Structure formats: structure tokens, C-alpha cells
Amino acid sequence: MSKGIIAGIALTLIVGFVGGYILISFGFIPANADGKPPALEKWLARKSLRATLEREAPQTPNPVALNDQNLIAGINLYDVNCAVCHGASDAKPSNIAIGLYQRAPQLMKHGVEDDPDGKIYWFIKHGVRLTGMPAFGPTLTDEQLWQLTLFLKHMDSLTPEAKNAWKSVPSSAPRS
């Protein structure tokens, strides 16, 4: 009886792998950025991301001081590295942002101010696989990553000097 159970499990796994291979090989799993992802893909990606963040995101507070110098440094980093996908202070998406899959959140509309510092930092440092969000850990220093985190965490409550710097970030949105 146990041989039958083991054979049944093995056969089920083989059929599942072969079925998955056929779906992928014949293009039934969409690979296009403007296609609707299957529910299983969305569930797997979300589940994996949540578990990874829970395990790896720093739990410590931001070590960079909350001051104009660090906020403006974060704004400048955002301008150079992030605004083309996540928008400027006008909250209008660029052509790149419109065409991305998955959609890049326009951070003036859908900010991350309520997220823990460690989660924001992790996203910036490591990026998110298969979303277009790159990992900036290899190109930015740890201090720069934290300055960018500081700006994103406080983008809804900037000082007047930082707010002026933020308003000067040019929009990449298409002109109408």
C-alpha cells in the first residue's frame, strides 16, 4: 500500500512538472509586460517578497540624521535614480512608468511614509526581482541608501528648504 501512495505522489509531481513545462514552452504563461499575470504568479511573488522582507529587512532605525542636508541629498539621489519610474513632485507618470510591468508606484500619490525604515531601505538596496525595480546596493553607498530612505519616509513632511529642492525635481511625464 505504501508503494502505491509513493508511486501516486511521484506520478502527480511528474505530471505537474511536465504540465508546467508545456505551459511555459508553448507560451501559455505570459511573458509580455502588458499581459495580465496568472493568479498563481501574483500569489507566489507576493508571498515570497513578504517572507523575504520579514527575514531580511533591517529592524533598526535609520542611522542618518533627519536634517536638511540629508533630506536634500536623498532628493538628489531620487532625482537621478528613481524619478523616471516613480515620478516627481507632480505625481505624473513618465512613459517608462506607464509601460512598466509591474506598475511602479507613483510615490507622491502612493508613498511609503508609513512603511518601516528597514523595509524602504531593503527595497532600495536589493530591488525586486521581475518588477523592473533595480538593486541600488551595488552602486550607492550605505549612507546614500539611508539618505534616500530618509527622504522617502518623510516626503510628506519636508522642511521648507527640502520641499523647495523636491519641487525642483523635473517631471518626466509626457507633455500634452
CNS distance restraints for C-alpha pairs under 8 A (distance, minus, plus):
assign (resid   1 and name CA) (resid   5 and name CA) 6.52 0.50 0.50
assign (resid   2 and name CA) (resid   6 and name CA) 6.17 0.50 0.50
assign (resid   3 and name CA) (resid   7 and name CA) 6.02 0.50 0.50
assign (resid   4 and name CA) (resid   8 and name CA) 6.03 0.50 0.50
assign (resid   5 and name CA) (resid   9 and name CA) 6.21 0.50 0.50
assign (resid   6 and name CA) (resid  10 and name CA) 6.10 0.50 0.50
assign (resid   7 and name CA) (resid  11 and name CA) 5.99 0.50 0.50
assign (resid   8 and name CA) (resid  12 and name CA) 6.09 0.50 0.50
assign (resid   9 and name CA) (resid  13 and name CA) 6.23 0.50 0.50
assign (resid  10 and name CA) (resid  14 and name CA) 6.16 0.50 0.50
assign (resid  11 and name CA) (resid  15 and name CA) 6.06 0.50 0.50
assign (resid  12 and name CA) (resid  16 and name CA) 6.06 0.50 0.50
assign (resid  13 and name CA) (resid  17 and name CA) 6.15 0.50 0.50
assign (resid  14 and name CA) (resid  18 and name CA) 6.05 0.50 0.50
assign (resid  15 and name CA) (resid  19 and name CA) 5.86 0.50 0.50
assign (resid  16 and name CA) (resid  20 and name CA) 6.05 0.50 0.50
assign (resid  17 and name CA) (resid  21 and name CA) 6.04 0.50 0.50
assign (resid  18 and name CA) (resid  22 and name CA) 6.16 0.50 0.50
assign (resid  19 and name CA) (resid  23 and name CA) 6.23 0.50 0.50
assign (resid  20 and name CA) (resid  24 and name CA) 6.21 0.50 0.50
assign (resid  21 and name CA) (resid  25 and name CA) 5.84 0.50 0.50
assign (resid  22 and name CA) (resid  26 and name CA) 5.98 0.50 0.50
assign (resid  23 and name CA) (resid  27 and name CA) 6.28 0.50 0.50
assign (resid  23 and name CA) (resid  28 and name CA) 5.00 0.50 0.50
assign (resid  23 and name CA) (resid  29 and name CA) 6.21 0.50 0.50
assign (resid  24 and name CA) (resid  28 and name CA) 5.94 0.50 0.50
assign (resid  24 and name CA) (resid  29 and name CA) 5.57 0.50 0.50
assign (resid  27 and name CA) (resid  31 and name CA) 7.77 0.50 0.50
assign (resid  29 and name CA) (resid  37 and name CA) 7.78 0.50 0.50
assign (resid  29 and name CA) (resid  38 and name CA) 7.45 0.50 0.50
assign (resid  30 and name CA) (resid  35 and name CA) 6.10 0.50 0.50
assign (resid  30 and name CA) (resid  36 and name CA) 7.26 0.50 0.50
assign (resid  30 and name CA) (resid  37 and name CA) 6.55 0.50 0.50
assign (resid  31 and name CA) (resid  35 and name CA) 7.27 0.50 0.50
assign (resid  33 and name CA) (resid  99 and name CA) 7.47 0.50 0.50
assign (resid  33 and name CA) (resid 100 and name CA) 6.54 0.50 0.50
assign (resid  33 and name CA) (resid 101 and name CA) 4.86 0.50 0.50
assign (resid  33 and name CA) (resid 102 and name CA) 7.45 0.50 0.50
assign (resid  34 and name CA) (resid  99 and name CA) 7.39 0.50 0.50
assign (resid  34 and name CA) (resid 100 and name CA) 7.86 0.50 0.50
assign (resid  34 and name CA) (resid 101 and name CA) 6.55 0.50 0.50
assign (resid  37 and name CA) (resid  41 and name CA) 6.38 0.50 0.50
assign (resid  37 and name CA) (resid  42 and name CA) 6.74 0.50 0.50
assign (resid  38 and name CA) (resid  42 and name CA) 6.60 0.50 0.50
assign (resid  39 and name CA) (resid  43 and name CA) 6.13 0.50 0.50
assign (resid  40 and name CA) (resid  44 and name CA) 6.04 0.50 0.50
assign (resid  41 and name CA) (resid  45 and name CA) 6.13 0.50 0.50
assign (resid  42 and name CA) (resid  46 and name CA) 6.14 0.50 0.50
assign (resid  43 and name CA) (resid  47 and name CA) 5.97 0.50 0.50
assign (resid  44 and name CA) (resid  48 and name CA) 6.03 0.50 0.50
assign (resid  45 and name CA) (resid  49 and name CA) 6.07 0.50 0.50
assign (resid  46 and name CA) (resid  50 and name CA) 6.10 0.50 0.50
assign (resid  47 and name CA) (resid  51 and name CA) 6.26 0.50 0.50
assign (resid  48 and name CA) (resid  52 and name CA) 6.06 0.50 0.50
assign (resid  49 and name CA) (resid  53 and name CA) 6.08 0.50 0.50
assign (resid  50 and name CA) (resid  54 and name CA) 6.12 0.50 0.50
assign (resid  51 and name CA) (resid  55 and name CA) 6.21 0.50 0.50
assign (resid  52 and name CA) (resid  56 and name CA) 5.82 0.50 0.50
assign (resid  52 and name CA) (resid  57 and name CA) 7.74 0.50 0.50
assign (resid  53 and name CA) (resid  57 and name CA) 5.04 0.50 0.50
assign (resid  53 and name CA) (resid 119 and name CA) 6.64 0.50 0.50
assign (resid  53 and name CA) (resid 122 and name CA) 7.49 0.50 0.50
assign (resid  56 and name CA) (resid 122 and name CA) 7.71 0.50 0.50
assign (resid  57 and name CA) (resid 118 and name CA) 5.10 0.50 0.50
assign (resid  57 and name CA) (resid 119 and name CA) 5.32 0.50 0.50
assign (resid  57 and name CA) (resid 121 and name CA) 7.56 0.50 0.50
assign (resid  57 and name CA) (resid 122 and name CA) 5.47 0.50 0.50
assign (resid  58 and name CA) (resid 117 and name CA) 7.87 0.50 0.50
assign (resid  58 and name CA) (resid 118 and name CA) 4.42 0.50 0.50
assign (resid  58 and name CA) (resid 119 and name CA) 7.06 0.50 0.50
assign (resid  58 and name CA) (resid 121 and name CA) 7.85 0.50 0.50
assign (resid  58 and name CA) (resid 122 and name CA) 7.39 0.50 0.50
assign (resid  59 and name CA) (resid 117 and name CA) 7.92 0.50 0.50
assign (resid  59 and name CA) (resid 118 and name CA) 5.68 0.50 0.50
assign (resid  60 and name CA) (resid 117 and name CA) 7.92 0.50 0.50
assign (resid  60 and name CA) (resid 118 and name CA) 6.80 0.50 0.50
assign (resid  61 and name CA) (resid 117 and name CA) 6.41 0.50 0.50
assign (resid  61 and name CA) (resid 118 and name CA) 7.23 0.50 0.50
assign (resid  62 and name CA) (resid 117 and name CA) 6.19 0.50 0.50
assign (resid  62 and name CA) (resid 118 and name CA) 7.53 0.50 0.50
assign (resid  62 and name CA) (resid 146 and name CA) 6.47 0.50 0.50
assign (resid  62 and name CA) (resid 149 and name CA) 7.92 0.50 0.50
assign (resid  62 and name CA) (resid 150 and name CA) 7.26 0.50 0.50
assign (resid  63 and name CA) (resid 146 and name CA) 7.31 0.50 0.50
assign (resid  64 and name CA) (resid  70 and name CA) 7.28 0.50 0.50
assign (resid  64 and name CA) (resid 143 and name CA) 7.16 0.50 0.50
assign (resid  64 and name CA) (resid 146 and name CA) 6.25 0.50 0.50
assign (resid  64 and name CA) (resid 147 and name CA) 6.50 0.50 0.50
assign (resid  64 and name CA) (resid 150 and name CA) 7.45 0.50 0.50
assign (resid  65 and name CA) (resid  70 and name CA) 6.96 0.50 0.50
assign (resid  66 and name CA) (resid  70 and name CA) 6.62 0.50 0.50
assign (resid  66 and name CA) (resid  71 and name CA) 6.99 0.50 0.50
assign (resid  66 and name CA) (resid 150 and name CA) 7.12 0.50 0.50
assign (resid  67 and name CA) (resid  71 and name CA) 6.15 0.50 0.50
assign (resid  68 and name CA) (resid  72 and name CA) 5.89 0.50 0.50
assign (resid  68 and name CA) (resid 159 and name CA) 7.09 0.50 0.50
assign (resid  68 and name CA) (resid 161 and name CA) 6.82 0.50 0.50
assign (resid  68 and name CA) (resid 162 and name CA) 5.96 0.50 0.50
assign (resid  69 and name CA) (resid  73 and name CA) 6.14 0.50 0.50
assign (resid  70 and name CA) (resid  74 and name CA) 6.11 0.50 0.50
assign (resid  70 and name CA) (resid 147 and name CA) 5.61 0.50 0.50
assign (resid  70 and name CA) (resid 150 and name CA) 7.57 0.50 0.50
assign (resid  70 and name CA) (resid 151 and name CA) 7.91 0.50 0.50
assign (resid  71 and name CA) (resid  75 and name CA) 6.19 0.50 0.50
assign (resid  71 and name CA) (resid 147 and name CA) 6.51 0.50 0.50
assign (resid  71 and name CA) (resid 148 and name CA) 7.70 0.50 0.50
assign (resid  71 and name CA) (resid 150 and name CA) 6.47 0.50 0.50
assign (resid  71 and name CA) (resid 151 and name CA) 5.18 0.50 0.50
assign (resid  71 and name CA) (resid 162 and name CA) 6.25 0.50 0.50
assign (resid  72 and name CA) (resid  76 and name CA) 6.11 0.50 0.50
assign (resid  72 and name CA) (resid 151 and name CA) 7.72 0.50 0.50
assign (resid  72 and name CA) (resid 162 and name CA) 5.58 0.50 0.50
assign (resid  72 and name CA) (resid 165 and name CA) 6.52 0.50 0.50
assign (resid  72 and name CA) (resid 166 and name CA) 7.81 0.50 0.50
assign (resid  73 and name CA) (resid  77 and name CA) 6.26 0.50 0.50
assign (resid  73 and name CA) (resid 144 and name CA) 7.75 0.50 0.50
assign (resid  73 and name CA) (resid 147 and name CA) 6.44 0.50 0.50
assign (resid  73 and name CA) (resid 148 and name CA) 7.49 0.50 0.50
assign (resid  74 and name CA) (resid  78 and name CA) 6.08 0.50 0.50
assign (resid  74 and name CA) (resid 144 and name CA) 7.08 0.50 0.50
assign (resid  74 and name CA) (resid 147 and name CA) 4.63 0.50 0.50
assign (resid  74 and name CA) (resid 148 and name CA) 4.05 0.50 0.50
assign (resid  74 and name CA) (resid 149 and name CA) 7.30 0.50 0.50
assign (resid  74 and name CA) (resid 150 and name CA) 6.85 0.50 0.50
assign (resid  74 and name CA) (resid 151 and name CA) 5.26 0.50 0.50
assign (resid  74 and name CA) (resid 152 and name CA) 7.99 0.50 0.50
assign (resid  75 and name CA) (resid  79 and name CA) 6.09 0.50 0.50
assign (resid  75 and name CA) (resid 148 and name CA) 6.90 0.50 0.50
assign (resid  75 and name CA) (resid 151 and name CA) 6.27 0.50 0.50
assign (resid  75 and name CA) (resid 162 and name CA) 7.90 0.50 0.50
assign (resid  75 and name CA) (resid 165 and name CA) 7.09 0.50 0.50
assign (resid  75 and name CA) (resid 166 and name CA) 6.15 0.50 0.50
assign (resid  76 and name CA) (resid  80 and name CA) 6.40 0.50 0.50
assign (resid  77 and name CA) (resid  81 and name CA) 5.95 0.50 0.50
assign (resid  77 and name CA) (resid  82 and name CA) 7.61 0.50 0.50
assign (resid  77 and name CA) (resid 144 and name CA) 7.58 0.50 0.50
assign (resid  77 and name CA) (resid 148 and name CA) 6.47 0.50 0.50
assign (resid  78 and name CA) (resid  82 and name CA) 4.79 0.50 0.50
assign (resid  78 and name CA) (resid  83 and name CA) 5.97 0.50 0.50
assign (resid  78 and name CA) (resid 148 and name CA) 6.59 0.50 0.50
assign (resid  79 and name CA) (resid  83 and name CA) 5.18 0.50 0.50
assign (resid  79 and name CA) (resid  84 and name CA) 7.91 0.50 0.50
assign (resid  79 and name CA) (resid  88 and name CA) 7.65 0.50 0.50
assign (resid  79 and name CA) (resid 169 and name CA) 6.02 0.50 0.50
assign (resid  79 and name CA) (resid 170 and name CA) 7.89 0.50 0.50
assign (resid  82 and name CA) (resid  86 and name CA) 5.83 0.50 0.50
assign (resid  82 and name CA) (resid  87 and name CA) 7.50 0.50 0.50
assign (resid  83 and name CA) (resid  87 and name CA) 4.51 0.50 0.50
assign (resid  83 and name CA) (resid  88 and name CA) 5.41 0.50 0.50
assign (resid  83 and name CA) (resid 171 and name CA) 7.64 0.50 0.50
assign (resid  83 and name CA) (resid 172 and name CA) 7.45 0.50 0.50
assign (resid  84 and name CA) (resid  88 and name CA) 7.87 0.50 0.50
assign (resid  84 and name CA) (resid  93 and name CA) 7.89 0.50 0.50
assign (resid  84 and name CA) (resid  94 and name CA) 6.20 0.50 0.50
assign (resid  84 and name CA) (resid  96 and name CA) 6.95 0.50 0.50
assign (resid  84 and name CA) (resid  97 and name CA) 7.02 0.50 0.50
assign (resid  84 and name CA) (resid 171 and name CA) 7.93 0.50 0.50
assign (resid  84 and name CA) (resid 172 and name CA) 5.85 0.50 0.50
assign (resid  85 and name CA) (resid  93 and name CA) 7.09 0.50 0.50
assign (resid  85 and name CA) (resid  94 and name CA) 6.63 0.50 0.50
assign (resid  85 and name CA) (resid  96 and name CA) 6.23 0.50 0.50
assign (resid  85 and name CA) (resid  97 and name CA) 4.64 0.50 0.50
assign (resid  85 and name CA) (resid 104 and name CA) 6.07 0.50 0.50
assign (resid  85 and name CA) (resid 106 and name CA) 7.65 0.50 0.50
assign (resid  86 and name CA) (resid  93 and name CA) 7.01 0.50 0.50
assign (resid  86 and name CA) (resid  97 and name CA) 6.92 0.50 0.50
assign (resid  86 and name CA) (resid 104 and name CA) 5.88 0.50 0.50
assign (resid  86 and name CA) (resid 105 and name CA) 5.81 0.50 0.50
assign (resid  86 and name CA) (resid 106 and name CA) 4.60 0.50 0.50
assign (resid  86 and name CA) (resid 107 and name CA) 5.74 0.50 0.50
assign (resid  87 and name CA) (resid  91 and name CA) 5.40 0.50 0.50
assign (resid  87 and name CA) (resid  92 and name CA) 5.94 0.50 0.50
assign (resid  87 and name CA) (resid  93 and name CA) 5.47 0.50 0.50
assign (resid  87 and name CA) (resid  94 and name CA) 6.90 0.50 0.50
assign (resid  87 and name CA) (resid 106 and name CA) 5.43 0.50 0.50
assign (resid  87 and name CA) (resid 107 and name CA) 6.67 0.50 0.50
assign (resid  87 and name CA) (resid 108 and name CA) 7.29 0.50 0.50
assign (resid  87 and name CA) (resid 171 and name CA) 6.74 0.50 0.50
assign (resid  87 and name CA) (resid 172 and name CA) 7.08 0.50 0.50
assign (resid  87 and name CA) (resid 173 and name CA) 7.71 0.50 0.50
assign (resid  88 and name CA) (resid  92 and name CA) 7.15 0.50 0.50
assign (resid  88 and name CA) (resid 108 and name CA) 7.27 0.50 0.50
assign (resid  88 and name CA) (resid 166 and name CA) 7.82 0.50 0.50
assign (resid  88 and name CA) (resid 167 and name CA) 7.87 0.50 0.50
assign (resid  88 and name CA) (resid 169 and name CA) 6.08 0.50 0.50
assign (resid  88 and name CA) (resid 170 and name CA) 6.53 0.50 0.50
assign (resid  88 and name CA) (resid 171 and name CA) 5.28 0.50 0.50
assign (resid  88 and name CA) (resid 172 and name CA) 7.52 0.50 0.50
assign (resid  89 and name CA) (resid 108 and name CA) 6.12 0.50 0.50
assign (resid  89 and name CA) (resid 166 and name CA) 6.55 0.50 0.50
assign (resid  89 and name CA) (resid 167 and name CA) 5.80 0.50 0.50
assign (resid  89 and name CA) (resid 169 and name CA) 7.11 0.50 0.50
assign (resid  89 and name CA) (resid 171 and name CA) 7.53 0.50 0.50
assign (resid  90 and name CA) (resid 108 and name CA) 7.40 0.50 0.50
assign (resid  90 and name CA) (resid 171 and name CA) 6.82 0.50 0.50
assign (resid  91 and name CA) (resid 106 and name CA) 5.94 0.50 0.50
assign (resid  91 and name CA) (resid 107 and name CA) 7.11 0.50 0.50
assign (resid  91 and name CA) (resid 108 and name CA) 5.14 0.50 0.50
assign (resid  91 and name CA) (resid 109 and name CA) 6.21 0.50 0.50
assign (resid  92 and name CA) (resid 106 and name CA) 7.33 0.50 0.50
assign (resid  92 and name CA) (resid 171 and name CA) 7.36 0.50 0.50
assign (resid  92 and name CA) (resid 172 and name CA) 7.91 0.50 0.50
assign (resid  92 and name CA) (resid 173 and name CA) 5.60 0.50 0.50
assign (resid  93 and name CA) (resid  97 and name CA) 5.53 0.50 0.50
assign (resid  93 and name CA) (resid  98 and name CA) 6.24 0.50 0.50
assign (resid  93 and name CA) (resid 106 and name CA) 6.65 0.50 0.50
assign (resid  93 and name CA) (resid 172 and name CA) 7.19 0.50 0.50
assign (resid  93 and name CA) (resid 173 and name CA) 5.27 0.50 0.50
assign (resid  94 and name CA) (resid  98 and name CA) 6.23 0.50 0.50
assign (resid  94 and name CA) (resid 171 and name CA) 7.77 0.50 0.50
assign (resid  94 and name CA) (resid 172 and name CA) 4.98 0.50 0.50
assign (resid  94 and name CA) (resid 173 and name CA) 3.93 0.50 0.50
assign (resid  94 and name CA) (resid 174 and name CA) 6.06 0.50 0.50
assign (resid  95 and name CA) (resid  99 and name CA) 6.23 0.50 0.50
assign (resid  95 and name CA) (resid 172 and name CA) 7.82 0.50 0.50
assign (resid  95 and name CA) (resid 173 and name CA) 6.59 0.50 0.50
assign (resid  95 and name CA) (resid 174 and name CA) 6.54 0.50 0.50
assign (resid  96 and name CA) (resid 100 and name CA) 6.18 0.50 0.50
assign (resid  97 and name CA) (resid 103 and name CA) 6.65 0.50 0.50
assign (resid  97 and name CA) (resid 104 and name CA) 5.96 0.50 0.50
assign (resid  98 and name CA) (resid 103 and name CA) 7.02 0.50 0.50
assign (resid  99 and name CA) (resid 103 and name CA) 7.67 0.50 0.50
assign (resid 100 and name CA) (resid 104 and name CA) 6.81 0.50 0.50
assign (resid 100 and name CA) (resid 131 and name CA) 7.87 0.50 0.50
assign (resid 100 and name CA) (resid 132 and name CA) 7.10 0.50 0.50
assign (resid 101 and name CA) (resid 131 and name CA) 6.13 0.50 0.50
assign (resid 101 and name CA) (resid 132 and name CA) 7.24 0.50 0.50
assign (resid 102 and name CA) (resid 131 and name CA) 5.16 0.50 0.50
assign (resid 102 and name CA) (resid 132 and name CA) 7.27 0.50 0.50
assign (resid 103 and name CA) (resid 131 and name CA) 7.90 0.50 0.50
assign (resid 104 and name CA) (resid 133 and name CA) 7.99 0.50 0.50
assign (resid 105 and name CA) (resid 109 and name CA) 7.92 0.50 0.50
assign (resid 105 and name CA) (resid 110 and name CA) 6.18 0.50 0.50
assign (resid 105 and name CA) (resid 111 and name CA) 7.86 0.50 0.50
assign (resid 106 and name CA) (resid 110 and name CA) 5.85 0.50 0.50
assign (resid 106 and name CA) (resid 111 and name CA) 7.39 0.50 0.50
assign (resid 107 and name CA) (resid 111 and name CA) 4.27 0.50 0.50
assign (resid 107 and name CA) (resid 112 and name CA) 7.12 0.50 0.50
assign (resid 108 and name CA) (resid 155 and name CA) 7.99 0.50 0.50
assign (resid 111 and name CA) (resid 152 and name CA) 7.44 0.50 0.50
assign (resid 111 and name CA) (resid 155 and name CA) 7.96 0.50 0.50
assign (resid 112 and name CA) (resid 120 and name CA) 7.35 0.50 0.50
assign (resid 112 and name CA) (resid 152 and name CA) 6.50 0.50 0.50
assign (resid 112 and name CA) (resid 153 and name CA) 6.22 0.50 0.50
assign (resid 113 and name CA) (resid 152 and name CA) 6.43 0.50 0.50
assign (resid 113 and name CA) (resid 153 and name CA) 4.29 0.50 0.50
assign (resid 113 and name CA) (resid 154 and name CA) 6.11 0.50 0.50
assign (resid 113 and name CA) (resid 155 and name CA) 7.13 0.50 0.50
assign (resid 113 and name CA) (resid 156 and name CA) 7.29 0.50 0.50
assign (resid 114 and name CA) (resid 153 and name CA) 7.31 0.50 0.50
assign (resid 115 and name CA) (resid 119 and name CA) 6.58 0.50 0.50
assign (resid 115 and name CA) (resid 120 and name CA) 6.75 0.50 0.50
assign (resid 115 and name CA) (resid 153 and name CA) 7.49 0.50 0.50
assign (resid 116 and name CA) (resid 120 and name CA) 6.64 0.50 0.50
assign (resid 117 and name CA) (resid 121 and name CA) 6.09 0.50 0.50
assign (resid 117 and name CA) (resid 149 and name CA) 6.62 0.50 0.50
assign (resid 117 and name CA) (resid 150 and name CA) 7.71 0.50 0.50
assign (resid 117 and name CA) (resid 153 and name CA) 6.96 0.50 0.50
assign (resid 118 and name CA) (resid 122 and name CA) 6.02 0.50 0.50
assign (resid 119 and name CA) (resid 123 and name CA) 6.32 0.50 0.50
assign (resid 120 and name CA) (resid 124 and name CA) 6.41 0.50 0.50
assign (resid 120 and name CA) (resid 149 and name CA) 5.95 0.50 0.50
assign (resid 120 and name CA) (resid 152 and name CA) 7.86 0.50 0.50
assign (resid 120 and name CA) (resid 153 and name CA) 7.87 0.50 0.50
assign (resid 121 and name CA) (resid 125 and name CA) 6.02 0.50 0.50
assign (resid 121 and name CA) (resid 145 and name CA) 6.47 0.50 0.50
assign (resid 121 and name CA) (resid 146 and name CA) 6.47 0.50 0.50
assign (resid 121 and name CA) (resid 149 and name CA) 5.58 0.50 0.50
assign (resid 122 and name CA) (resid 126 and name CA) 5.76 0.50 0.50
assign (resid 122 and name CA) (resid 127 and name CA) 7.48 0.50 0.50
assign (resid 123 and name CA) (resid 127 and name CA) 4.97 0.50 0.50
assign (resid 123 and name CA) (resid 128 and name CA) 6.74 0.50 0.50
assign (resid 123 and name CA) (resid 135 and name CA) 7.65 0.50 0.50
assign (resid 124 and name CA) (resid 134 and name CA) 7.73 0.50 0.50
assign (resid 124 and name CA) (resid 135 and name CA) 6.20 0.50 0.50
assign (resid 124 and name CA) (resid 136 and name CA) 5.85 0.50 0.50
assign (resid 124 and name CA) (resid 137 and name CA) 7.32 0.50 0.50
assign (resid 124 and name CA) (resid 145 and name CA) 6.80 0.50 0.50
assign (resid 124 and name CA) (resid 149 and name CA) 7.81 0.50 0.50
assign (resid 125 and name CA) (resid 135 and name CA) 5.26 0.50 0.50
assign (resid 125 and name CA) (resid 136 and name CA) 4.87 0.50 0.50
assign (resid 125 and name CA) (resid 137 and name CA) 4.24 0.50 0.50
assign (resid 125 and name CA) (resid 138 and name CA) 7.91 0.50 0.50
assign (resid 125 and name CA) (resid 145 and name CA) 6.67 0.50 0.50
assign (resid 126 and name CA) (resid 134 and name CA) 7.19 0.50 0.50
assign (resid 126 and name CA) (resid 135 and name CA) 4.25 0.50 0.50
assign (resid 126 and name CA) (resid 136 and name CA) 6.49 0.50 0.50
assign (resid 126 and name CA) (resid 137 and name CA) 6.11 0.50 0.50
assign (resid 127 and name CA) (resid 133 and name CA) 4.99 0.50 0.50
assign (resid 127 and name CA) (resid 134 and name CA) 4.58 0.50 0.50
assign (resid 127 and name CA) (resid 135 and name CA) 3.99 0.50 0.50
assign (resid 127 and name CA) (resid 136 and name CA) 7.01 0.50 0.50
assign (resid 128 and name CA) (resid 132 and name CA) 7.25 0.50 0.50
assign (resid 128 and name CA) (resid 133 and name CA) 5.32 0.50 0.50
assign (resid 128 and name CA) (resid 134 and name CA) 6.71 0.50 0.50
assign (resid 128 and name CA) (resid 135 and name CA) 7.39 0.50 0.50
assign (resid 129 and name CA) (resid 133 and name CA) 7.15 0.50 0.50
assign (resid 129 and name CA) (resid 134 and name CA) 7.93 0.50 0.50
assign (resid 136 and name CA) (resid 140 and name CA) 5.76 0.50 0.50
assign (resid 136 and name CA) (resid 145 and name CA) 7.77 0.50 0.50
assign (resid 137 and name CA) (resid 141 and name CA) 7.12 0.50 0.50
assign (resid 137 and name CA) (resid 142 and name CA) 7.56 0.50 0.50
assign (resid 137 and name CA) (resid 145 and name CA) 7.58 0.50 0.50
assign (resid 140 and name CA) (resid 144 and name CA) 5.88 0.50 0.50
assign (resid 140 and name CA) (resid 145 and name CA) 6.35 0.50 0.50
assign (resid 141 and name CA) (resid 145 and name CA) 6.26 0.50 0.50
assign (resid 142 and name CA) (resid 146 and name CA) 6.30 0.50 0.50
assign (resid 143 and name CA) (resid 147 and name CA) 6.12 0.50 0.50
assign (resid 144 and name CA) (resid 148 and name CA) 6.13 0.50 0.50
assign (resid 145 and name CA) (resid 149 and name CA) 6.20 0.50 0.50
assign (resid 146 and name CA) (resid 150 and name CA) 6.02 0.50 0.50
assign (resid 147 and name CA) (resid 151 and name CA) 6.35 0.50 0.50
assign (resid 148 and name CA) (resid 152 and name CA) 6.28 0.50 0.50
assign (resid 149 and name CA) (resid 153 and name CA) 6.00 0.50 0.50
assign (resid 150 and name CA) (resid 154 and name CA) 6.21 0.50 0.50
assign (resid 151 and name CA) (resid 155 and name CA) 5.49 0.50 0.50
assign (resid 154 and name CA) (resid 158 and name CA) 6.12 0.50 0.50
assign (resid 158 and name CA) (resid 162 and name CA) 5.72 0.50 0.50
assign (resid 158 and name CA) (resid 163 and name CA) 5.41 0.50 0.50
assign (resid 159 and name CA) (resid 163 and name CA) 5.90 0.50 0.50
assign (resid 160 and name CA) (resid 164 and name CA) 6.24 0.50 0.50
assign (resid 161 and name CA) (resid 165 and name CA) 6.52 0.50 0.50
assign (resid 162 and name CA) (resid 166 and name CA) 6.15 0.50 0.50
assign (resid 163 and name CA) (resid 167 and name CA) 6.11 0.50 0.50
assign (resid 164 and name CA) (resid 168 and name CA) 6.33 0.50 0.50
assign (resid 165 and name CA) (resid 169 and name CA) 6.92 0.50 0.50
